[in-house]
């Protein structure tokens, strides 16, 4: 699956990688002309409109793992604090997208 490493939180319709990632997520071969022109905006506008990338449980677990390891590498927190801070970030992402957090969060 194609992933855009520059636009982590929002799709940028001027970015080829974002377009490919969107097509992969939706399982389509092309994006309609209307959706391209409607979504041609910068990251700040996307943020205001709540046009976030899909946040699946699989993606949340991967993000949780990465965040947890970053906190752990810092070395100034114990494991329980790292877990709680990592989970709070996942809960925040769920809140931004108006989705119910998973039971493990």
Contact map, one row per residue, 1 for C-alpha under 8 A:
111000000000000000001001000000000000000000000000000000000000000000000000000000000000000000000000000000000
111100000000000010011001000000000000000000000000000000000000000000000000000000000000000000000000000000000
111110000000000011011000000000000000000000000000000000000000000000000000000000000000000000000000000000000
011111110000000011001000000000000000000000000000000000000000000000000000000000000000000000000000000000000
001111110000000000000000000000000000000000000000000000000000000000000000000000000000000000000000000000000
000111110000000000000000000000000000000000000000000000000000000000000000000000000000000000000000000000000
000111111111000001000000000000000000000000000000000000000000000000000000000000000000000000000000000000000
000111111100000000000000000000000000000000000000000000000000000000000000000000000000000000000000000000000
000000111110000000000000000000000000000000000000000110000000000000000000000000000000000000000000000000000
000000111111000000000000000000000000000000100110001110000000000000000000000000000000000000000000000000000
000000101111100001100100000000000000000000100000001110000000000000000000000000000000000000000000000000000
000000100111111001100000000000000000001111100000000000000000000000000000000000000000000000000000000000000
000000000011111101100000000000000001001110000000000000000000000000000000000000000000000000000000000000000
000000000001111100100000000000000000000100000000000000000000000000000000000000000000000000000000000000000
000000000001111111100000000000000000000000000000000000000000000000000000000000000000000000000000000000000
000000000000111111110000000000000000000000000000000000000000000000000000000000000000000000000000000000000
011100000000001111111000000000000000000000000000000000000000000000000000000000000000000000000000000000000
001100100011101111111100000000000000000000000000000000000000000000000000000000000000000000000000000000000
000000000011111111111110000000100000000000000000000000000000000000000000000000000000000000000000000000000
011000000000000111111111000000000000000000000000000000000000000000000000000000000000000000000000000000000
111100000000000011111111100000000000000000000000000000000000000000000000000000000000000000000000000000000
000000000010000001111111110000000000000000000000000000000000000000000000000000000000000000000000000000000
000000000000000000111111111111100000000000000000000000000000000000000000000000000000000000000000000000000
110000000000000000011111111100000000000000000000000000000000000000000000000000000000000000000000000000000
000000000000000000001111111000000000000000000000000000000000000000000000000000000000000000000000000000000
000000000000000000000111111100000000000000000000000000000000000000000000000000000000000000000000000000000
000000000000000000000011111110000000000000000000000000000000000000000000000000000000000000000000000000000
000000000000000000000011011111100000000000000000000000000000000000000000000000000000000000000000000000000
000000000000000000000010001111100000000000000000000000000000000000000000000000000000000000000000000000000
000000000000000000000010000111110000000000000000000000000000000000000000000000000000000000000000000000000
000000000000000000100010000111111011000000000000000000000000000000000000000000000000000000000000000000000
000000000000000000000000000001111111000000000000000000000000000000000000000000000000000000000000000000000
000000000000000000000000000000111111100000000000000000000000000000000000000000000000000000000000000000000
000000000000000000000000000000011111110000000000000000000000000000000000000000000000000000000000000000000
000000000000000000000000000000111111111000000000000000000000000000000000000000000000000000000000000000000
000000000000100000000000000000111111111100000000000000000000000000000000000000000000000000000000000000000
000000000000000000000000000000001111111100000000000000000000000000000000000000000000000000000000000000000
000000000000000000000000000000000111111100000000000000000000000000000000000000000000000000000000000000000
000000000001100000000000000000000011111110000000000000000000000000000000000000000000000000000000000000000
000000000001110000000000000000000001111111000000000000000000000000000000000000000000000000000000000000000
000000000001100000000000000000000000001111101100000000000000000000000000000000000000000000000000000000000
000000000001000000000000000000000000000111111100000000000000000000000000000000000000000000000000000000000
000000000111000000000000000000000000000011111110000000000000000000000000000000000000000000000000000000000
000000000000000000000000000000000000000001111111000000000000000000000000000000000000000000000000000000000
000000000000000000000000000000000000000011111111100000000000000000000000000000000000000000000000000000000
000000000100000000000000000000000000000011111111111100000000000000000000000000000000000000000000000000000
000000000100000000000000000000000000000000111111111100000000000000000000000000000000000000000000000000000
000000000000000000000000000000000000000000011111111000000000000000000000000000000000000000000000000000000
000000000000000000000000000000000000000000001111111000000000000000000000000000000000000000000000000000000
000000000000000000000000000000000000000000000111111100000000000000000000000000000000000000000001100000000
000000000110000000000000000000000000000000000111111110000000000000000000000000000000000000000000000000000
000000001110000000000000000000000000000000000110011111000000000000000000000000000000000000000000100000000
000000001110000000000000000000000000000000000000001111100000000000000000000000000000000000000000000000000
000000000000000000000000000000000000000000000000000111110000000000000000000000000000000000000000000000000
000000000000000000000000000000000000000000000000000011111011000000000000000000000000000000000100100000000
000000000000000000000000000000000000000000000000000001111111000000000000000000000000000000000000000000000
000000000000000000000000000000000000000000000000000000111111100000000000000000000000000000000000000001000
000000000000000000000000000000000000000000000000000000011111110000000000000000000000000000000000000000000
000000000000000000000000000000000000000000000000000000111111111000000000000000000000000000000000000000000
000000000000000000000000000000000000000000000000000000111111111100000000000000000000000001000000000000000
000000000000000000000000000000000000000000000000000000001111111110000000000000000000000000000000000000000
000000000000000000000000000000000000000000000000000000000111111111000000000000000000000000000000000000000
000000000000000000000000000000000000000000000000000000000011111111100000000000000000000001000000000000000
000000000000000000000000000000000000000000000000000000000001111111110000000000000000011011000000000000000
000000000000000000000000000000000000000000000000000000000000111111111000000000000000000000000000000000000
000000000000000000000000000000000000000000000000000000000000011111111100000000000000000000000000000000000
000000000000000000000000000000000000000000000000000000000000001111111110000000000000010000000000000000000
000000000000000000000000000000000000000000000000000000000000000111111111000000000110110000000000000000000
000000000000000000000000000000000000000000000000000000000000000011111111100000000000000000000000000000000
000000000000000000000000000000000000000000000000000000000000000001111111110000000000000000000000000000000
000000000000000000000000000000000000000000000000000000000000000000111111111010000100000000000000000000000
000000000000000000000000000000000000000000000000000000000000000000011111111111100100000000000000000000000
000000000000000000000000000000000000000000000000000000000000000000001111111000000000000000000000000000000
000000000000000000000000000000000000000000000000000000000000000000000111111110000000000000000000000000000
000000000000000000000000000000000000000000000000000000000000000000000011111111000000000000000000000000000
000000000000000000000000000000000000000000000000000000000000000000000001011111000000000000000000000000000
000000000000000000000000000000000000000000000000000000000000000000000011011111101100000000000000000000000
000000000000000000000000000000000000000000000000000000000000000000000001001111111100000000000000000000000
000000000000000000000000000000000000000000000000000000000000000000000001000011111110000000000000000000000
000000000000000000000000000000000000000000000000000000000000000000000000000001111111000000000000000000000
000000000000000000000000000000000000000000000000000000000000000000000000000011111111100000000000000000000
000000000000000000000000000000000000000000000000000000000000000000010011000011111111110000000000000000000
000000000000000000000000000000000000000000000000000000000000000000010000000000111111111000000000000000000
000000000000000000000000000000000000000000000000000000000000000000000000000000011111111100000000000000000
000000000000000000000000000000000000000000000000000000000000000000010000000000001111111110000000000000000
000000000000000000000000000000000000000000000000000000000000000100110000000000000111111111000000000000000
000000000000000000000000000000000000000000000000000000000000000100000000000000000011111111100000000000001
000000000000000000000000000000000000000000000000000000000000000000000000000000000001111111110000000000001
000000000000000000000000000000000000000000000000000000000000000100000000000000000000111111111000000000000
000000000000000000000000000000000000000000000000000000000001001100000000000000000000011111111100000010001
000000000000000000000000000000000000000000000000000000000000000000000000000000000000001111111110000010001
000000000000000000000000000000000000000000000000000000000000000000000000000000000000000111111111000000000
000000000000000000000000000000000000000000000000000000000000000000000000000000000000000011111111100000000
000000000000000000000000000000000000000000000000000000100000000000000000000000000000000001111111111110000
000000000000000000000000000000000000000000000000000000000000000000000000000000000000000000111111111110000
000000000000000000000000000000000000000000000000010000000000000000000000000000000000000000011111111000000
000000000000000000000000000000000000000000000000010100100000000000000000000000000000000000001111111000000
000000000000000000000000000000000000000000000000000000000000000000000000000000000000000000000111111100000
000000000000000000000000000000000000000000000000000000000000000000000000000000000000000000000111111110000
000000000000000000000000000000000000000000000000000000000000000000000000000000000000000000000110011111000
000000000000000000000000000000000000000000000000000000000000000000000000000000000000000001100110001111101
000000000000000000000000000000000000000000000000000000001000000000000000000000000000000000000000000111111
000000000000000000000000000000000000000000000000000000000000000000000000000000000000000000000000000011111
000000000000000000000000000000000000000000000000000000000000000000000000000000000000000000000000000001111
000000000000000000000000000000000000000000000000000000000000000000000000000000000000001101100000000011111
